[in-house]
Amino acid sequence: MVKHIILWQLKEEYTQEEKTQIAAEIKEGLESLKGKIPGLLDIHVQTDRLASSNADVMLDSSFESEEALKGYATHPEHIKVADTKVRPHTKNRVCMDYEI
């Protein structure tokens, strides 16, 4: 199994209210991919964070294999969510993938 973890920072130009709404839309969009992409076992987006955090949104997802993760990256449903709900609003992305 492969874990795919991403942390995003939202653009600074947004108010806290806008960031809360954007984070909710990112969560809804990404979590809606469950059951639509082969090899995607689980997907969860965390938007509630402590004040000590320096990221706004976290993706925690699990895949059957590294090949399934590669398929997710290029899947049209994932690209649609990334291009409409994530990329336009984020300034920084950090990713870690690992096998368990």
N, C-alpha and C positions, 0 to 999 in steps of 0.2 A: 504494500500500500504506500502511496505517496501523499504527503501533506503539502499543501500550497497555502502559504500565509502571506498576506499583503497588509501593509500599513500605509494609509494615505493621510496627507495633510491637505485640508481644503484651502482654497485661495484666501488670502488675507482680506481681500476686498469685500467679503461677505460679512454681514452682521451675524451675531450669534443666532438670531432667529432664522436667518437664511441658511446658516450652516446646519441647524437642526433639521430643517425641511429637506435640504439636499442630502444629508446623511440618511434620512428616512427613505428617500427615493432610491438611493444607492442600495440600501438594505433590501427594499422591496424588489428591485430589479434583479439583483444578483441571486437572492434566495428563490426567485421564481424560476431559476434555471434548473432546479432539482427535478429530475425525471425527464428532462429534455435533452440531456447531453450524455451520450454513451460513456460509461466508465466513471461518471461523477457519482460518488457514493454519498457525500454529505457536503452541505454548504451552509455556513452561518456567518452573518455579518454583525459585528458588535459595534454599537454606536454610543452606548452608555459608558462613560469613562470617568475616571477620577481626575481631579484637578492637576495631579502630578504628571499626567500623560502629555506627550508631545505629538501624538497622532490623533486624528479625529475619527477615523473609521478603520476597522480591522476586518479582513476577510480571513476566515479559517475554513479551508475546504480539504476534502479527502478524495483521492482518486484510486482506481484499481491498480494503475501502473503509470510509469512515466509516459508511455505512449498515450494513455488516456488523457493525461495532463496536456500533452502536445495537441491532441485533438480538440480539447476544450479551448485552447488559446486561439484556434482558427475556426471554431464553430460559429456559424452565422448568428445564432441566438446570443452567444456570449459577446460577439463583436458589436451587435446592436446595443446591448446594455452598456458595454464599455464606452462606445462612441457617443451615446446620448445621455447617460446618467453619471458616468464616472469621469472620463477624461476632460470634459469641458470645465469641471469644477475643482479639479485637484491640481496642486502645485508640486507635490512631491509624492513619490511612490517608492517603497522599499519592499522587496520580495525575498522570501526564503522558501525553497522547496527542499524536501528531504524524504528519505525512505524510512519507513518504520516496519 
